[in-house]
Amino acid sequence: MKFVFPDISRKEAAIQFINEFYAYHSEINGSGSLDKYLKKSTYEEWLKKVIADMDIANISPSKVPSLTYFYVRQEDDKIVGMINLRLALNDFLRKEGGNIGYCIRPTERRKHYGSNMLKDALKVYDTLGISEVIISCDKSNIASANVIKNCGGELEAEFYSETYKEVIQKYMIRKQGQLPVIRSVLFIGT
């Protein structure tokens, strides 16, 4: 498995990935808004957004810098999952969203891809010197909660979200790497 940065060559595979969620009536999280762009715009416009999300110096005050990747199985080059790694947090993300959003396509679930993808994502944060990562999920999403716990997540809070109209569980993963520690709880905006 490997992280692959989105590009135009992955267009059809990405569309098939998102369409599988619709076919299985499954919620989509952590796609870096790919699903929303495919409904209202184009894959090409989404690629521009993914690149703009990395432009820390010019990021909109209402946004935070982030990296979005496909999680690709090397044997068949299939997109198995997607992950969005937020490099900073605003008030809303600090409380409800967290640093990471991810999803595994419905036909590839229960094969440990979620845990493996999250472990690989934590290595990216290690490289950046970020030692505290917040991840949240719906309380009803037991599979996601188990993935987070498998990767060292500790439940920090449980609350009803007015935004999502669900009970949210907020987890913290704390790691001590060899690089200087940078707290990922940097606030953007007010």
C-alpha positions in Angstrom: 0.0 0.0 0.0 1.1 3.5 -0.6 -0.1 7.1 -0.5 -0.4 8.6 -4.0 -1.0 12.3 -4.5 -4.0 12.9 -6.8 -3.3 13.8 -10.4 -5.2 13.7 -13.7 -4.1 10.1 -14.4 -6.3 8.9 -11.5 -9.5 10.6 -12.7 -11.5 7.5 -13.7 -10.3 5.5 -10.7 -11.2 8.3 -8.4 -14.7 8.6 -9.9 -15.2 4.9 -9.6 -14.0 5.1 -6.0 -16.6 7.7 -5.1 -19.4 6.0 -7.1 -18.9 2.8 -5.0 -19.9 4.8 -1.9 -23.1 5.8 -3.6 -23.8 2.3 -4.8 -23.5 1.0 -1.2 -25.3 4.0 0.3 -22.2 4.6 2.4 -21.2 7.9 4.0 -18.2 9.6 2.5 -15.6 11.2 4.9 -12.0 12.2 4.4 -12.1 12.6 0.6 -10.9 16.2 0.6 -14.4 17.1 -0.8 -13.9 15.0 -3.9 -17.5 13.8 -3.7 -18.8 17.3 -3.5 -16.7 18.5 -6.4 -17.8 15.6 -8.6 -21.4 16.6 -8.0 -21.1 20.4 -8.5 -17.9 20.8 -10.6 -15.2 18.6 -12.1 -12.3 16.4 -11.0 -9.9 18.9 -12.6 -11.3 21.7 -10.4 -10.9 19.4 -7.4 -7.3 18.9 -8.3 -6.8 22.7 -8.2 -8.4 22.8 -4.8 -6.1 20.0 -3.5 -3.1 21.9 -4.6 -4.4 25.2 -3.1 -5.0 23.4 0.2 -1.2 23.0 0.5 -0.4 26.6 -0.2 0.1 27.6 3.5 1.1 31.2 2.7 -2.0 31.9 0.7 -4.6 29.8 2.5 -8.0 31.4 3.0 -8.6 32.5 6.7 -11.6 30.1 6.9 -9.5 27.1 5.7 -6.6 25.2 7.1 -3.6 23.8 5.1 -4.0 20.1 4.3 -2.7 17.2 2.3 -5.0 14.8 0.5 -3.9 11.3 -0.7 -5.3 8.2 -2.3 -4.4 5.0 -0.5 -3.5 2.7 -3.4 -2.9 -1.0 -3.4 0.3 -1.6 -5.4 -0.5 -5.0 -6.8 -3.5 -3.8 -8.8 -3.1 0.0 -8.6 -6.6 0.2 -7.0 -7.7 3.2 -4.9 -8.7 1.5 -1.6 -9.0 4.6 0.5 -8.6 8.3 0.8 -7.2 10.4 3.6 -7.1 14.1 4.3 -4.3 15.3 6.7 -4.9 18.7 8.2 -1.7 20.5 9.2 -3.4 23.0 11.5 -6.7 23.4 13.2 -9.3 26.2 13.5 -11.8 26.3 16.3 -14.3 24.0 14.6 -11.8 21.4 13.7 -10.2 21.5 17.2 -13.6 20.8 18.7 -15.3 18.5 16.2 -13.3 17.6 13.1 -9.8 16.9 14.1 -6.6 16.6 12.0 -7.5 13.6 9.9 -10.5 12.5 7.8 -10.4 9.2 6.0 -12.5 6.6 4.2 -12.1 3.1 2.9 -14.2 2.0 -0.1 -17.1 -0.3 1.0 -15.8 -3.5 -0.8 -12.4 -3.2 0.9 -13.5 -2.8 4.5 -12.7 -5.3 7.3 -9.3 -6.0 5.7 -7.2 -3.7 8.1 -6.7 -1.1 5.4 -8.1 1.6 7.7 -5.7 0.9 10.5 -2.8 0.6 8.1 -3.7 3.8 6.4 -4.0 5.7 9.7 -0.6 4.3 10.9 1.0 5.5 7.6 -0.6 8.9 8.1 0.8 9.2 11.6 4.3 8.6 10.0 3.6 11.7 7.9 2.8 13.7 11.1 6.0 12.3 12.7 8.0 13.6 9.7 6.5 17.0 10.3 7.3 16.9 14.0 3.6 16.9 14.9 3.1 14.8 18.0 -0.5 15.3 18.9 -3.2 14.4 16.4 -7.0 14.8 17.0 -9.4 12.4 15.2 -13.1 12.3 15.6 -15.9 9.9 14.4 -19.6 9.4 14.9 -20.2 7.3 18.0 -22.3 5.0 15.9 -19.2 4.3 13.6 -17.7 1.5 15.7 -15.4 0.4 12.9 -13.8 3.9 12.7 -13.5 4.1 16.5 -11.7 0.8 16.5 -9.3 1.9 13.8 -8.5 5.0 15.9 -8.0 3.0 19.1 -5.8 0.4 17.2 -3.5 3.4 16.4 -3.2 4.6 19.9 -6.2 6.9 20.1 -7.5 7.8 23.5 -11.1 9.1 23.9 -10.9 12.7 25.0 -14.6 13.7 24.7 -18.0 12.6 23.6 -20.7 15.2 22.8 -23.7 15.9 20.6 -22.8 17.9 17.5 -25.3 20.5 16.3 -23.4 20.6 13.0 -23.6 16.8 12.3 -26.7 16.1 14.4 -24.8 13.1 15.8 -23.0 12.1 19.0 -19.3 12.6 18.2 -16.3 10.9 19.8 -13.1 12.9 19.9 -9.8 11.0 20.2 -6.2 12.1 20.7 -3.2 10.3 19.5 0.0 11.4 21.2 3.4 10.3 19.9 6.9 11.3 20.8 9.1 11.2 17.8 12.7 12.0 17.4 12.1 15.3 15.6 11.4 18.6 17.5 7.8 18.6 18.8 5.4 20.9 17.0 1.9 20.9 18.5 -0.7 20.4 15.8 -3.3 22.3 17.7 -2.2 25.6 16.1 -5.3 27.8 15.6 -6.1 29.5 12.3 -8.5 32.4 12.5 -10.8 33.0 15.5 
